[in-house]
Amino acid sequence: MSDAIPVGSLSGGTDLCTGFLGPSPLVPVWAGEISCRMLGASVEAFDPEGRSLVGATGELVITAPMPSMPVAFWGDPDGSRMRTAYFDAFPGAWRHGDWLPITDRGSCIISGRSDATLNRGGVRLGTAEFYAVVEALPEVADSLVVHLEDDAGGPGELLLFVALTPGSTLDEAMRSRIAAALRADLSPRHVPDRIEAVPAIPRTLSGKKLEVPVKRILLGQPAETTASRDALADATSLAPFEALAGARRGS
């Protein structure tokens, strides 16, 4: 019996209860890549017009049903929340929220979350870059950044929210330090238009930041349609964003 240990990377989704990219004993393992699409998973990379891509980064979509796909959300009798979450971008295809290049040999690379990528002036900015810089500052315990697009085609508004360490205060001097760190370590495009302190950054029970729900709240969607409070590590963490959304509507 061979004592060789198979090694491979996988990608999937909690919401799908399965993996859809992974290794195979019939396919080599390439460094930094997931070997292939798994059996029964019709995974493609789509451009914004819904055309399949090879050798270029696109949206990870699933174009045919899988046995473990959810058919409904709890408390969503008309299916509107599920359609908004997964099917609005490409009707008939499940948009998972990841960037995916598929190579010409069929291997795959997950290159980041598409729904957490900021598009400012046509330039994609990854949120992880912000957090690495901002949360390195001793006064910042946690942070969250969102970009609110301008429907008229302008640069929109880049908002950074910070939860501070005990005893710290977000004053103009600290705002300037945060802006200077982002400008020096990243670029002037990464400097937020506005920096605000909040008591806590909304996270799920598994620790994921709720970037997309916060953005939707700030754009006017009711909080109860964007996130389940039962799934939050701190059920009160969305309240400051609801208040800010109300103030923006009233301004």
C-alpha positions in Angstrom: 0.0 0.0 0.0 1.4 3.4 -0.9 2.2 5.8 1.9 1.8 8.8 -0.5 -0.5 11.6 0.9 -2.7 13.3 -1.7 -2.6 17.1 -1.6 -5.0 19.4 -3.2 -6.9 22.7 -2.8 -10.7 23.0 -2.8 -13.3 25.7 -3.1 -17.0 25.6 -2.3 -19.7 27.3 -0.4 -21.4 26.9 3.0 -24.7 27.9 1.3 -24.2 25.1 -1.3 -23.0 22.6 1.4 -20.4 21.3 -1.0 -17.3 22.0 -3.0 -17.2 22.8 -6.7 -13.5 23.1 -7.5 -10.9 20.6 -6.2 -8.3 18.0 -6.9 -8.6 14.7 -8.8 -6.3 11.7 -8.9 -6.5 12.0 -12.7 -5.2 15.6 -12.8 -1.9 17.1 -11.7 -1.5 19.5 -8.8 -0.2 22.9 -9.9 1.2 25.4 -7.3 -1.3 28.2 -6.5 -4.1 26.5 -8.5 -7.1 24.3 -8.0 -6.7 21.4 -10.3 -10.2 21.1 -11.9 -13.9 21.6 -11.6 -15.5 18.8 -9.6 -17.8 16.2 -11.0 -21.3 17.6 -11.5 -20.3 21.2 -11.0 -20.9 23.4 -14.1 -18.5 26.2 -13.1 -17.7 29.0 -15.5 -16.0 32.4 -15.3 -18.3 35.1 -16.8 -17.5 38.5 -18.1 -20.0 41.4 -17.2 -22.1 40.4 -20.3 -22.4 36.8 -19.2 -19.8 35.4 -21.7 -17.6 32.5 -20.6 -13.9 33.3 -20.2 -10.8 31.2 -20.4 -7.5 32.7 -19.4 -9.0 35.8 -17.9 -10.6 36.7 -14.6 -14.4 36.7 -14.4 -17.2 36.1 -12.0 -17.5 32.6 -10.7 -20.9 31.2 -11.7 -22.6 27.9 -11.7 -24.7 27.4 -14.8 -26.6 24.2 -14.1 -28.3 22.9 -10.9 -26.4 21.0 -8.3 -28.1 18.5 -5.9 -27.1 20.5 -2.8 -28.2 23.9 -4.0 -30.7 25.6 -1.8 -34.1 26.1 -3.3 -35.3 28.8 -0.9 -34.4 31.0 2.0 -36.1 30.7 5.3 -38.6 33.6 5.7 -38.4 34.5 2.0 -41.8 33.2 0.7 -41.7 34.9 -2.7 -38.0 34.0 -3.4 -37.0 37.7 -3.8 -34.1 37.6 -1.4 -32.6 34.5 -2.9 -32.9 35.9 -6.5 -31.2 39.1 -5.3 -28.5 37.3 -3.6 -27.5 34.9 -6.4 -29.4 35.3 -9.7 -29.8 39.0 -10.4 -26.4 39.5 -12.1 -26.8 36.6 -14.6 -30.3 35.3 -14.9 -30.3 31.5 -14.8 -26.8 31.3 -13.4 -25.7 31.2 -9.7 -23.2 34.1 -9.1 -21.1 33.0 -6.1 -19.3 36.3 -5.4 -15.7 35.2 -6.3 -13.2 36.2 -9.0 -12.2 33.2 -11.0 -9.6 32.8 -13.8 -9.9 29.4 -15.5 -6.7 28.4 -17.3 -6.5 26.8 -20.7 -5.7 23.5 -19.1 -8.8 23.6 -16.9 -7.3 24.5 -13.6 -8.8 27.3 -11.5 -7.6 30.1 -9.3 -9.8 31.9 -6.7 -8.4 35.4 -6.8 -10.7 37.1 -4.3 -14.2 38.1 -3.5 -15.9 40.0 -6.3 -18.6 41.3 -3.9 -16.0 42.7 -1.6 -13.9 44.4 -4.4 -14.2 48.2 -4.6 -14.4 49.8 -8.0 -13.2 53.4 -7.7 -12.8 55.4 -10.9 -12.6 52.1 -12.9 -9.8 50.7 -10.7 -10.4 47.6 -8.6 -9.3 47.9 -5.0 -9.3 44.9 -2.7 -10.7 45.4 0.8 -8.0 43.1 2.3 -5.4 45.7 1.3 -7.2 48.3 3.4 -7.5 46.1 6.4 -3.9 45.1 6.4 -2.8 48.8 6.6 -5.5 50.2 8.8 -5.6 47.4 11.4 -1.8 47.6 11.8 -2.4 50.9 13.6 -2.4 50.4 17.3 -5.6 52.4 17.8 -7.7 50.4 15.4 -9.1 47.1 16.6 -11.2 46.3 13.5 -12.3 48.1 10.3 -14.7 47.9 7.4 -14.6 49.8 4.0 -17.4 50.2 1.5 -17.6 52.1 -1.8 -21.0 53.8 -2.7 -21.1 54.2 -6.4 -22.4 57.3 -8.1 -25.2 56.5 -10.5 -24.2 59.5 -12.6 -20.8 58.0 -13.3 -18.7 60.0 -10.7 -16.1 58.5 -8.4 -18.7 57.8 -5.7 -17.9 57.8 -2.0 -15.4 55.6 -0.2 -16.3 55.1 3.5 -14.0 53.6 6.1 -15.4 52.5 9.5 -13.1 51.8 12.4 -13.7 50.1 15.8 -11.1 51.5 18.1 -9.1 50.0 20.9 -10.1 51.0 24.5 -9.0 54.5 25.3 -8.6 55.6 21.7 -10.5 58.4 20.1 -11.1 59.1 16.4 -10.0 62.7 16.1 -8.7 64.7 13.1 -5.1 63.7 14.0 -6.0 60.0 13.8 -7.9 60.5 10.6 -4.9 62.1 9.1 -2.6 59.2 10.3 -5.0 56.6 8.7 -5.1 58.6 5.5 -1.3 59.0 5.4 -0.8 55.3 6.0 -3.1 54.3 3.2 -1.6 56.8 0.8 2.0 55.7 1.6 1.4 51.9 1.7 -1.2 51.7 -1.1 -2.1 54.7 -3.2 -4.0 58.0 -3.1 -7.0 56.2 -4.5 -7.2 54.2 -1.3 -7.7 57.3 0.9 -11.3 57.3 2.1 -13.6 60.3 1.6 -14.9 59.8 5.1 -13.7 57.9 8.2 -16.1 57.2 11.0 -15.9 55.3 14.3 -18.4 52.6 15.2 -18.6 50.5 18.4 -18.2 47.2 16.5 -17.7 46.0 13.0 -20.5 43.7 11.9 -19.3 40.1 11.6 -21.1 36.8 11.2 -20.8 34.1 13.9 -18.0 32.6 11.7 -16.1 35.9 11.7 -16.8 37.2 8.2 -17.2 41.0 7.8 -20.5 42.1 6.5 -19.3 44.4 3.8 -22.0 43.8 1.3 -24.9 44.1 3.8 -23.5 47.3 5.2 -23.2 48.8 1.7 -26.8 47.8 1.0 -28.0 49.4 4.2 -26.2 52.6 3.4 -27.8 52.6 0.0 -31.3 52.5 1.6 -32.2 48.8 1.9 -33.8 47.8 5.2 -31.4 45.9 7.5 -33.7 43.0 7.9 -33.6 42.2 4.2 -29.8 42.4 4.0 -28.6 40.2 7.0 -30.0 38.0 9.6 -29.4 39.4 13.1 -29.4 35.9 14.4 -26.3 35.2 12.3 -24.3 38.2 13.7 -21.7 37.9 16.4 -23.1 41.2 17.8 -26.8 41.7 17.1 -26.5 45.5 17.7 -23.6 46.1 15.3 -25.8 47.1 12.3 -27.5 49.9 14.3 -24.9 52.6 13.6 -25.1 52.0 9.9 -28.9 52.1 9.9 -28.7 55.5 11.7 -26.2 56.8 9.2 -28.4 55.6 6.3 -31.3 57.5 7.9 -29.2 60.6 8.2 -28.1 60.4 4.6 -31.7 60.1 3.4 -32.6 63.1 5.5 -29.8 65.2 4.2 
